[in-house]
Amino acid sequence: MELTSTSFLVTLIAATALAMLLALLLWNRLPGPGAVRWGVRVLMLGLCQLTAICVVAAWINGSYGLYASWDDLLGTGDGRGSSAMTGPPVGRAKFTQGANGTRSTYFRGSHSKLAGQVIVWTPPEYDAPGAQKTRFPVLTLLHGYPGSPGSWFDLGSMPDSLEQLVQLGAAHPFILVVPEIYPGGVNTDCSDTPRRKVATWLARDVPELVAKNFRTLPEPKGWGLMGVSTGAFCAVKLPLQYPEVFRAGAALDPDPLTGDPEVLADAGLRERNSPVWLLGHAKGADVGLFLATSAQDKDSPPQQLAAFARAARGTGVRVKTLVRPSGGHNFQTWSGMYPDALGWLSTELAAPAAPS
């Protein structure tokens, strides 16, 4: 049972109600000496409190996206090898049907040699009559840290939010691609390091996988990214680093755009993989970036967005910023940014089209 699933929360609520009911029914019916009866009563009270605390903790975790899986909570991800997942042979993938019309695979990239989960969702328009030759734009969704691809569906209201905007004519019907951003359990801020080529995984292996198995528009005019928190940092970084693959990126509450010393200790490597450095070396790149935050978010202050937009002047990189008056560093705030972000992405990326 997934940590963030509704069924898990409902199970905890039922367990709490059952513990309270049993305590009420058995309080005066317990056999044995008085000391034993009082000991059992204390245990019953403790069980009631424990289950109630678990309900509150699960609700808070679901609301704020603190931990998206049991591995995140327990710290059981194995980061010692090139990947914690054995996966299929290099370059081979088998998609299996999942919830909400998604298809999922564990895939090992031929370029990075990393393996991880990739979830793909195709819009209803993809299978509509007469659309057999239509190719669709691709939007890669990048989760935060800690997090997992499933957080976009469990916490992030996808794909429902996108479908509502498509029905209103406010967004393209994108193919959604949701890969792991730290395959093997080690966060590198979506960067290639000597031991782990995560940027290559996201910018070469995953796009090749999707283009091979789905009707996608050509890169880069039909390919963009949207990320939250650490994933938002990556959504700014990757189009600047790979403009031949991604034309646009939407970043919702991005981590500091100069990089995180706790993630990449090597100062030179960190600088060369920071959006600020990449922006200064992106003259002439046909790239658009959307950066959003809230005035209350101390993890992603509005000042860094304004400074980044100023630095972009004269580079040719198109930058748009949005600062909402309130909101925390969570999916409740990020989902409120979807209309602006997805609407903007739909102006930067090509609409579905059949080959001419």
Secondary structure, 3 states (H helix, E strand, C coil): CCCCCHHHHHHHHHHHHHHHHHHHHHCCCCCCCHHHHHHHHHHHHHHHHHHHHHHHHHHHHHHHCCCCCHHHHHCCCCCCCCCCCCCCCCCCCCCEECHHHEEEEEEECCCCCCEEEEEEECCHHHHCCCCCCCEECEEEEECCCCCCCCHHHHCCCCCHHHHHHHHCCCCCCCEEEEECCCCCCCCCCCCECCCCEHHHHHHHHHHHHHHHHCCECCCCCCEEEEEECHHHHHHHHHHHHCCCCCCEEEEECCCCCCCCCCCCCCHHHHHHCCHHHHHCCCCCCCCEEEEEEECCCCCCCHHHHHHHHHHHCCCCCEEEEEEECCCCCCHHHHHHHHHHHHHHHHHHCCCCECCC
